[in-house]
């Protein structure tokens, strides 16, 4: 079975000892049909006064740490080994109810999907909606997979991937107007475009495994990654990565799903001290397979 080990270390540095508020850590992958967590270890220095685990509203695994001592550094080290068995690349058949767009969600499912269908960001001049409609055929119906695949590869080919040092995710209109962004920006942009077509979509945060044969073709390796899940009747939640043109879960390791990127921040917390005490943060992420470790 394909085994992957994810080593993720985040370290915060301060000019003088500071106190720490509550920190929420969302680094444990989500178990599923294609992904099983075999081992998981979280080390925190200084050691927290209390560490508890919860499942949030989306079923994501979240660790909550509380501290009672001051320090000049705060480090979180997550080491996880998973069994990853991605399914064959997804494709709809003519028998599927969502084969053609527009399609209808079940009356029983629609209330639960409404939060993922309703746009969350403004589009006063209809630019996002207009961009989304570019993927529809002139005469309905349009094969749904053509829309989803077209958006996934269209963003990758027409937009310029760039890293931003600013925190958070930019507004989808900024991504459209600059034709650039990070993986989180791309994912949010595609989600909002799909929602304007009435297609349920949500944000996914996780890791990208970069095999040696695709090392120069992938963007987003070496850091947390983000992509999109789309819900289709009878097919369920399907992954689409507009940063790398991936359809399905090949090389994608899910950690969290959410309605909005702000609900899937890998590590979030506060410190108590003067603003100039903060010196910076360093993040190191390494995803290796059993084969790579054997060869090494």
C-alpha positions as CSV (number, residue, x, y, z in Angstrom):
1,X,0.0,0.0,0.0
2,X,1.3,3.5,-0.8
3,X,2.6,5.0,2.5
4,X,3.4,8.7,2.9
5,X,4.9,10.5,5.9
6,X,4.2,14.2,6.4
7,X,6.5,16.2,8.6
8,X,5.3,19.7,9.4
9,X,7.1,22.0,11.7
10,X,6.1,25.6,12.5
11,X,8.3,27.8,14.8
12,X,7.5,31.3,16.0
13,X,10.3,33.4,17.3
14,X,10.2,36.4,19.7
15,X,12.7,39.0,20.9
16,X,11.9,38.3,24.6
17,X,9.8,35.7,26.5
18,X,6.1,36.2,25.8
19,X,2.9,34.5,27.0
20,X,0.7,32.6,24.7
21,X,-3.0,32.5,24.2
22,X,-5.1,29.6,22.9
23,X,-3.8,27.9,19.7
24,X,-5.9,25.8,17.3
25,X,-4.0,23.3,15.3
26,X,-5.5,21.7,12.2
27,X,-2.8,19.4,10.8
28,X,-4.2,15.8,11.2
29,X,-5.4,14.4,7.8
30,X,-9.1,13.4,7.4
31,X,-9.6,9.6,7.1
32,X,-11.6,8.5,4.1
33,X,-12.0,5.8,1.5
34,X,-8.7,6.8,-0.1
35,X,-6.8,7.9,3.0
36,X,-6.1,6.3,6.3
37,X,-4.0,7.7,9.2
38,X,-1.7,5.0,10.5
39,X,0.3,7.1,13.0
40,X,0.0,10.7,14.2
41,X,2.2,12.6,16.6
42,X,2.1,16.2,17.7
43,X,4.9,17.7,19.7
44,X,4.7,21.3,21.1
45,X,7.4,23.3,22.8
46,X,7.0,24.7,25.3
47,X,4.7,21.9,26.4
48,X,1.1,23.2,26.7
49,X,-0.7,23.2,30.1
50,X,-3.6,21.5,28.3
51,X,-4.1,19.8,24.9
52,X,-7.5,18.6,23.8
53,X,-8.9,17.3,20.6
54,X,-12.3,18.1,19.0
55,X,-14.1,17.8,15.8
56,X,-15.3,21.1,14.4
57,X,-18.6,21.8,12.6
58,X,-17.3,20.2,9.4
59,X,-15.9,17.1,11.1
60,X,-12.2,18.2,10.9
61,X,-9.8,17.1,13.6
62,X,-8.6,20.1,15.7
63,X,-6.2,20.2,18.6
64,X,-6.5,23.1,21.0
65,X,-3.5,24.0,23.1
66,X,-3.5,26.3,26.2
67,X,-0.2,27.5,27.8
68,X,0.9,28.7,31.2
69,X,4.5,29.7,30.7
70,X,6.4,32.3,28.7
71,X,9.1,31.5,26.1
72,X,11.1,33.1,23.3
73,X,10.1,30.4,20.8
74,X,6.9,28.4,20.2
75,X,7.2,25.3,18.0
76,X,4.7,22.8,16.7
77,X,5.9,19.6,15.0
78,X,3.4,17.2,13.4
79,X,4.5,13.9,12.1
80,X,1.9,11.8,10.4
81,X,2.0,8.6,8.4
82,X,-0.9,7.8,6.1
83,X,-1.9,5.1,3.7
84,X,-3.0,6.8,0.5
85,X,-5.0,5.0,-2.2
86,X,-6.4,7.5,-4.6
87,X,-9.2,6.3,-6.9
88,X,-8.9,6.3,-10.6
89,X,-9.4,9.7,-12.2
90,X,-13.0,10.7,-11.8
91,X,-15.4,10.8,-14.8
92,X,-19.2,10.9,-15.1
93,X,-21.2,8.5,-17.2
94,X,-24.4,9.3,-19.1
95,X,-26.4,7.5,-16.5
96,X,-25.4,9.9,-13.8
97,X,-28.0,12.6,-13.0
98,X,-25.3,15.3,-13.0
99,X,-23.9,14.2,-16.4
100,X,-25.3,17.4,-18.0
101,X,-25.5,20.9,-16.5
102,X,-27.9,22.2,-15.3
103,X,-28.8,19.4,-13.0
104,X,-30.9,19.2,-9.8
105,X,-29.8,18.3,-6.3
106,X,-32.1,16.0,-4.3
107,X,-34.7,17.8,-2.2
108,X,-33.4,16.1,0.9
109,X,-29.8,17.1,0.3
110,X,-30.3,20.6,-0.9
111,X,-30.8,22.2,2.5
112,X,-27.5,20.7,3.7
113,X,-25.7,21.9,0.5
114,X,-27.2,25.4,0.6
115,X,-24.2,26.9,2.5
116,X,-21.9,25.5,-0.2
117,X,-24.1,26.8,-3.1
118,X,-24.6,30.3,-1.8
119,X,-21.9,32.8,-2.9
120,X,-20.0,34.3,0.1
121,X,-18.2,37.2,-1.7
122,X,-19.5,40.2,-3.6
123,X,-19.6,40.4,-7.4
124,X,-21.4,43.7,-8.0
125,X,-20.7,43.9,-11.8
126,X,-21.2,40.2,-12.5
127,X,-17.5,39.6,-13.4
128,X,-17.2,36.3,-11.6
129,X,-20.6,35.1,-12.9
130,X,-19.5,36.1,-16.4
131,X,-16.2,34.2,-16.1
132,X,-18.1,31.1,-15.0
133,X,-20.6,31.3,-17.9
134,X,-17.6,31.1,-20.3
135,X,-17.5,27.4,-19.6
136,X,-21.1,26.7,-20.7
137,X,-21.9,25.6,-24.2
138,X,-23.8,28.1,-26.3
139,X,-26.8,25.8,-26.2
140,X,-27.7,23.9,-23.1
141,X,-27.1,21.3,-21.8
142,X,-23.3,21.3,-21.2
143,X,-21.5,18.2,-19.9
144,X,-20.8,18.9,-16.3
145,X,-17.4,17.4,-16.3
146,X,-16.4,19.7,-19.2
147,X,-17.3,22.7,-17.0
148,X,-15.3,21.4,-14.0
149,X,-12.3,20.2,-15.9
150,X,-12.4,23.4,-18.0
151,X,-12.3,25.6,-14.9
152,X,-9.6,23.5,-13.3
153,X,-7.2,23.6,-16.3
154,X,-8.3,27.1,-17.3
155,X,-7.1,28.6,-14.1
156,X,-3.9,26.8,-14.2
157,X,-3.1,27.8,-17.8
158,X,-4.4,31.4,-17.8
159,X,-3.4,32.6,-14.3
160,X,0.1,33.1,-12.8
161,X,0.9,31.3,-9.6
162,X,2.7,33.4,-7.0
163,X,3.4,33.2,-3.3
164,X,2.2,36.1,-1.1
165,X,3.6,36.9,2.3
166,X,0.3,38.5,3.4
167,X,-1.9,36.4,5.6
168,X,-5.3,35.3,4.5
169,X,-6.9,34.8,1.1
170,X,-7.5,37.6,-1.4
171,X,-11.0,38.5,-2.7
172,X,-11.9,36.4,-5.8
173,X,-12.3,39.6,-7.9
174,X,-8.7,40.4,-7.1
175,X,-7.7,37.0,-8.3
176,X,-9.7,37.5,-11.5
177,X,-8.5,41.0,-12.2
178,X,-4.8,40.3,-11.6
179,X,-5.0,36.7,-13.1
180,X,-2.7,35.6,-10.3
181,X,-2.6,34.2,-6.8
182,X,-1.7,31.4,-4.4
183,X,-3.3,28.0,-4.3
184,X,-5.7,29.3,-1.6
185,X,-6.7,32.2,-3.9
186,X,-7.2,29.9,-6.8
187,X,-9.4,27.5,-4.8
188,X,-11.6,30.3,-3.4
189,X,-11.9,31.9,-6.9
190,X,-13.1,28.6,-8.4
191,X,-15.4,27.9,-5.6
192,X,-17.1,31.3,-5.9
193,X,-17.4,30.8,-9.7
194,X,-19.0,27.4,-9.3
195,X,-21.5,28.7,-6.7
196,X,-22.7,31.3,-9.2
197,X,-23.7,28.4,-11.4
198,X,-25.5,26.8,-8.5
199,X,-22.9,24.1,-8.1
200,X,-22.0,23.1,-4.5
201,X,-18.3,23.6,-3.8
202,X,-16.2,23.8,-0.7
203,X,-12.6,24.6,0.3
204,X,-10.0,22.0,1.1
205,X,-6.7,22.5,3.0
206,X,-4.0,19.8,3.1
207,X,-0.7,18.7,1.6
208,X,0.6,18.1,-1.9
209,X,2.8,15.0,-2.4
210,X,5.3,15.8,-5.2
211,X,6.6,12.6,-6.9
212,X,10.0,12.9,-8.5
213,X,8.6,12.6,-12.0
214,X,6.3,15.6,-11.4
215,X,8.6,17.8,-9.3
216,X,8.9,20.5,-12.0
217,X,5.3,20.4,-13.0
218,X,3.6,21.1,-9.6
219,X,3.2,24.3,-7.7
220,X,2.5,24.5,-4.0
221,X,4.8,21.8,-2.8
222,X,6.8,22.4,0.4
223,X,3.9,24.2,2.1
224,X,0.3,23.6,3.0
225,X,-1.9,23.3,-0.1
226,X,-5.5,24.1,-1.0
227,X,-8.0,22.9,-3.6
228,X,-11.7,22.5,-4.3
229,X,-14.3,19.8,-3.6
230,X,-17.5,19.8,-5.7
231,X,-20.6,17.9,-4.7
232,X,-22.4,16.0,-7.5
233,X,-25.5,13.9,-7.2
234,X,-24.6,10.2,-7.0
235,X,-20.9,10.9,-7.2
236,X,-20.5,12.8,-3.9
237,X,-17.6,15.1,-3.1
238,X,-14.9,15.2,-5.9
239,X,-11.6,17.0,-5.7
240,X,-10.3,19.5,-8.3
241,X,-7.0,21.3,-7.9
242,X,-6.8,24.4,-10.2
243,X,-3.2,25.1,-9.2
244,X,-1.9,21.9,-10.7
245,X,-4.7,20.7,-12.9
246,X,-5.4,17.6,-10.7
247,X,-8.8,15.9,-10.9
248,X,-9.4,13.4,-8.1
249,X,-7.1,12.8,-5.1
250,X,-3.9,11.8,-6.8
251,X,-1.0,13.4,-4.8
252,X,-3.5,15.3,-2.6
253,X,-3.7,14.7,1.1
254,X,-6.8,16.2,2.7
255,X,-6.6,17.7,6.2
256,X,-9.7,20.0,6.4
257,X,-12.8,21.0,4.5
258,X,-14.7,24.2,5.0
259,X,-17.2,26.6,3.6
260,X,-14.6,29.4,3.6
261,X,-10.8,29.4,3.8
262,X,-10.9,31.3,7.1
263,X,-12.4,28.1,8.7
264,X,-9.5,25.9,7.6
265,X,-6.4,27.7,8.9
266,X,-3.7,25.1,9.7
267,X,-2.4,26.9,12.8
268,X,-3.9,29.9,14.5
269,X,-3.2,31.5,17.9
270,X,-2.2,34.6,19.8
271,X,0.7,35.8,22.0
272,X,0.5,38.3,24.8
273,X,3.3,40.9,24.6
274,X,4.4,44.0,22.7
275,X,4.0,44.0,18.9
276,X,7.7,44.5,18.3
277,X,8.5,41.3,20.2
278,X,7.5,39.1,17.3
279,X,10.5,38.3,15.1
280,X,9.1,35.9,12.6
281,X,7.8,32.5,11.7
282,X,9.5,29.6,9.9
283,X,7.6,26.7,8.3
284,X,9.1,23.5,7.1
285,X,7.0,20.8,5.4
286,X,8.2,17.5,3.9
287,X,6.1,14.8,2.4
288,X,8.0,11.6,1.6
289,X,6.9,8.2,0.4
290,X,8.1,4.8,1.6
291,X,9.9,4.3,-1.7
292,X,11.8,7.5,-1.3
293,X,12.9,6.7,2.2
294,X,14.1,3.2,1.1
295,X,16.1,4.7,-1.8
296,X,17.6,7.3,0.6
